[in-house]
């Protein structure tokens, strides 16, 4: 997991407690649900969202762990549930190098399991009485995730004319959730509003960078390292920043467009599309955008939070720019 990195050292015990809580949460009188839940939890997610939330709670010294941890669990449950549903829509067979729930148990059971995890998350929110502000933020994230997936599926296999369309979609699918995770931690820590807004912006910026790095790795890394087939985005009709750049600048733009619009593309077609993107400087362009977002993230971290927390936020931004998985 990404969260085993030393940048999360100051919340190491909290992350261990989170793992225990996640396994406890997926326990059900229905043995099949417990089996599926354990499989999903053990598949090795990065835990970046709850980790950032927990880190943000450390911006104050007086946060009760018994109060804060159920929200960390809910954040990860919502994320896991959304991935289960995404895998059904994408007909994915592997995630993080493990079989998806739909591959092991079928689409119907996978969808219902995702619903179960969503319900578990919001039950925890209601039980611990976090108040309407936190409930509304989490509900808005589920809406964003749904909107992002709907847009991705409806406009799949077509290249957007504008980079802003891409940025809006990855904000809905990734960055807004990471932003809210940081924001929730700051709210629980009772930080002043300016710090809450700053940490939300920090989360948004590293979330945008995180997703763009994912999109780069899909084109440049090995299937073994990223836990899914290389080039899978193009194969699934998901059009990312390097591809949009290539379409706008490559002399082979029409060939690229024809490959992407072909839902029966062959392995040779996919290889050719990746080559066109790489030859267009699309990868390098995407890397410059990663750096822009990370520079914004570094600059906005509040200076009046504990230095150990500030350093961890800095280290996370640095790591995202360098990660290769």
Residue, then its C-alpha position, 0 to 999 in steps of 0.5 A: x500500500x502507498x500508505x506504508x511509505x514513511x511519509x505516513x509514519x506519524x499516522x502508522x498506528x491509526x492506519x493499522x487501526x483502520x485496517x482492523x475497523x475495515x475488516x470488522x465493518x464487512x463482517x455480516x451474518x451472510x457468509x458470502x458478504x463477509x467473504x466478498x468484503x474480506x477479499x476487497x479489503x485484502x486486495x491492497x488498496x492504497x488507502x490514500x483517501x482515509x490516510x489524508x483524512x487522518x493526517x488532516x485530523x492531526x492538524x489539531x491535538x485534541x481529536x478523539x480517535x474513537x470519534x474520528x476513525x469511523x469516518x476514515x472507515x466510511x471514506x474507504x468504504x465509499x471508495x471501495x464501493x465505487x470501484x466495485x461498481x466501476x469494475x462491473x461497468x468496465x467488465x474488468x477482471x482484475x484490479x490491483x493484481x487481484x480478481x474483481x468481485x464481478x469476476x469471482x461472483x458475477x455482476x449481480x452480486x458485485x453490484x449489490x455488494x457495492x450497495x452494501x458497502x455504501x450503506x455501511x459507510x452512511x450508517x457509520x456517519x449516522x451512528x456517530x452523529x457527525x452533523x449535516x456538513x459532513x453528511x452533505x460532503x460525503x453525499x456530494x462525493x457519491x454524486x460526483x463519482x456517479x456523474x463522472x462514471x456516467x460521463x465517462x461511459x456515455x462519451x467513451x471512445x471519443x476524444x474531447x475537443x477541450x482539455x477542460x472536459x478531461x479535467x472536469x471528469x477526473x475532478x469528479x472521479x478522483x480529485x474531488x474525493x481526495x479534496x473532501x477527504x482532506x477537508x473532512x479531516x480539517x473539519x473534524x480537527x476544528x481548524x479555522x475556515x481558511x485552513x479547511x479551504x486550504x487543505x481542500x485545495x491541497x487535496x484537489x491539487x494532489x488528486x488531479x496530479x494523482x489521476x494524471x500520473x495514473x493516466x501516464x502510467x497506463x501508457x508507460x508502465x507494465x501490467x505487472x507493476x500497475x495491477x491491470x493491463x497496460x493501455x487499458x484506458x484506451x482499450x476501454x474507451x477512456x480518453x486521457x490527457x496524453x491522448x487528447x494532446x496527441x490528437x491535437x498535435x500529432x500528424x497521425x491524429x486521424x489515425x489515432x482517432x480512428x483507432x480509438x473510435x473502433x470498439x473492436x480494436x486489436x492488440x496491434x491497434x492498441x500498440x499503434x495508438x500508444x506509439x502515436x501518443x508517445x511520439x507526440x510528446x503527450x506524456x511530457x505534456x501531462x508530466x508538466x501538468x502534474x508538476x503544476x498541480x503539485x506546485x500549487x499543492x505545496x504552496x497552499x499547505x497552511x503554515x500554522x499546522x504542526x510541522x510534522x503534519x506539514x512535512x507529511x503533506x509536502x512528502x505526499x505531494x513529492x511522492x505523487x510526482x515520482x510514483x511508478x505504481 
